[in-house]
């Protein structure tokens, strides 16, 4: 098993890299935001709790996050790549206690580049596939390659909301990053590169740490 954490500011491409690891090495990609959306869509008990906090502009409490993570971990026999978790030091400590990871990779991107990328992001209204008009354009403008759905901007992809998410990242997640650095489990990769170049860097870093992907 290989257990990884992909960290980075919004727009750094960590989700794309997690998907590549799942496709190539069958590591389970766990995105906490996607898990929340699934629970909300299916009106589970957890989903109703998550909906309340999100609709009131509040952070989902750690105990709810931990419960979602614990349930998902039961389905990861070959290992996982966590994307969007941990977001604070308490979550980092919980993760390392219950699911000791092999490595945390930080995809380093400037605040300015983060803003630029998120303003260019487009989401499919049907299958929720992620595109970007800067570097991951659909074959037909405004149409999803996968299902033919309509591509739109997320409602919270505006400058004010993005700036707040960037600030929240620095206020909370920077501490989690430092936690992994002190553990000797952090590696940093320049995220201002093409996705295939970054993927090769990820594999190289794992090989350097003698982390087997076979």
C-alpha positions, 0 to 999 in steps of 0.5 A: 500500500502507498498512502499519499497526501497532495497539498496545495493552494486552490488551482495548484492542480493537486486534484489533477495529479491525484486523478493521474495517480489513480489512473496509472497506479490504482491508488484511490483518489479521495477528495473531501469536497467530492465526498461532501457533495455526494452526501448532500446529493443523496440526502444522507444524515451526514449530507444534511449536517454538511449542508447546514454548515456550508449554507451558513458559511461555516466550516464543516467540523472536524468530527464530521470530516473524520467520520467521512474520511474513516468510512472512505478509508474502508474502500482503499485496499491498494492505498490512497491519495488524499486531496483537500484533506488535511486542511488544518493541523488537527486534521493532519495529526488525526490522519498521521495517527490513524493512517500514517502516510508515506509522503505529503507533496506540496504543489507550490503555486503563487497566490496570483497564479491561483487567482488566475487559474480559478477564474479560468476554471469551468465545471460541467453542470452534469458530470462535474468534470473540471476544465480550464480555459487556460490549459485544459480546454474542452474540444468544443467551447462550453461543452463537456468532452465526457458527457456533452453537458454545459460548462459553467463557472462555479458560483464561488469562482469570483475574485472576492470568494477566491481571495477568501479561500486563498487567505483561509489556506494560508491561515490554516493549511500552512500549519498542516504543511509545516507539520509534515515538514517537521515529520520529514514527510514533505516534498515540494514540487513547482506547480507552475508547469504542465500537468504531464511534467508535474506528474513525472516529478511526482513519480521521481520524488516517490522513487527517490523515497523508495516508495513502490508504486507497483 
